[in-house]
Amino acid sequence: MDISDFEGATVTHDLNAPVPEDLSESYDLIFDGGTTEHIFDVAACMDNLNALLAPNGVISACSPGNNWFAHGFYQFGPELVYGYWKHGCGFDVLDCVMLPEMPRDKELKILDPAIKGVRPRMRGKMPSQRVYLYYEVRKGQHAHRWKRALQTDYVRKWRDYEVASDNDDGEFTKLRQTHAASSSNEGAIQ
């Protein structure tokens, strides 16, 4: 799929706009090897990937993570994986790593920031070269279209404080409860 068939795409579509209904849940595997950073409306793009993916399907992505200045619109971090895919859409995270472009530096597994309530600490771990965010997520039985995605470490900090209204949909309250429950798994690093 691409916005144009200049590179041989068999399906042409602008991922800034909703995908046609006839493509809904059509794919068991979606590989993003460098597309999403070029789509200005990231929320629409990610929602489209969710819509295109069949139940139990997997999204495998290798996106710019650091030192990709001027490559596309965005560089992505682990909040895309955990704040959006896991907590915002209920997907299962199969893998999330910082993957350096050059093999001399090792990949670094990144765990859910909601578990510790702090952002991944990358000081001294981030190489000076370009780095990818590589992740795999599965559309499991609890997956859904997103209603709200919030930065995971803040959600944990907010759990004992007054927060903005849910607009009566209850999603933020459920998200806070999910984060509170996951905080009992304190054995994880990062």
PEQUIUR-V591119 format. One record per backbone hydrogen bond with DSSP energy under -0.5 kcal/mol. CO is the residue of the C=O (numbers start at 0). NH is the residue of the N-H. E is the energy in kcal/mol with one decimal. If there is no record, write none. Layout:
# PEQUIUR-V591119
{{CO;NH;E} {CO;NH;E}}
This chain:
# PEQUIUR-V591119
{{1;12;-2.3} {4;7;-2.1} {10;1;-1.9} {10;12;-0.6} {12;14;-0.7} {13;16;-2.2} {19;22;-2.0} {20;23;-1.6} {22;25;-1.5} {26;53;-3.2} {27;57;-2.5} {29;31;-0.6} {29;59;-2.9} {30;32;-0.8} {31;61;-2.9} {34;37;-2.5} {35;38;-1.4} {36;72;-2.7} {36;73;-1.0} {37;39;-0.6} {39;41;-1.6} {40;44;-2.5} {41;45;-2.9} {42;46;-2.3} {43;47;-2.2} {44;48;-2.1} {45;49;-2.1} {46;50;-2.4} {47;51;-2.6} {48;52;-1.5} {50;24;-3.3} {51;25;-0.8} {51;26;-2.2} {53;56;-2.3} {56;138;-2.8} {57;29;-2.4} {57;59;-0.5} {58;136;-2.2} {59;31;-2.8} {60;134;-2.4} {62;132;-3.2} {63;75;-3.7} {65;130;-2.1} {67;70;-2.2} {76;79;-1.7} {76;80;-0.6} {77;81;-2.8} {78;82;-1.1} {78;83;-1.5} {79;84;-2.0} {80;85;-2.0} {81;86;-2.9} {82;149;-0.5} {83;87;-0.6} {83;88;-1.2} {84;90;-2.8} {85;89;-1.2} {87;146;-0.6} {88;143;-2.5} {91;93;-0.7} {91;137;-2.8} {94;135;-2.1} {95;109;-3.1} {96;98;-0.7} {96;133;-2.5} {97;99;-0.6} {97;107;-2.1} {98;131;-2.8} {101;104;-1.5} {107;97;-2.8} {108;110;-0.5} {111;114;-1.6} {111;115;-0.6} {112;116;-2.5} {112;117;-0.7} {119;121;-0.8} {121;124;-2.6} {121;125;-1.5} {124;126;-0.6} {129;100;-2.6} {130;64;-3.0} {130;65;-1.8} {131;98;-2.8} {131;133;-0.7} {132;62;-2.5} {132;134;-0.5} {133;96;-2.8} {134;60;-3.0} {135;93;-2.7} {135;94;-1.7} {136;58;-2.7} {137;91;-2.5} {137;139;-1.7} {138;55;-3.3} {139;142;-1.5} {150;153;-0.6} {150;154;-1.8} {151;155;-1.7} {152;156;-1.5} {153;157;-2.3} {154;158;-0.7} {155;158;-0.8} {156;159;-0.6} {157;160;-2.5} {165;168;-1.3} {169;173;-2.1} {170;174;-2.5} {171;175;-2.7} {172;176;-2.1} {173;177;-2.4} {174;178;-2.5} {175;179;-2.5} {176;180;-2.5} {177;181;-2.3} {178;182;-1.2} {180;183;-1.4} {181;184;-1.6} {183;185;-1.2} {184;187;-1.1}}
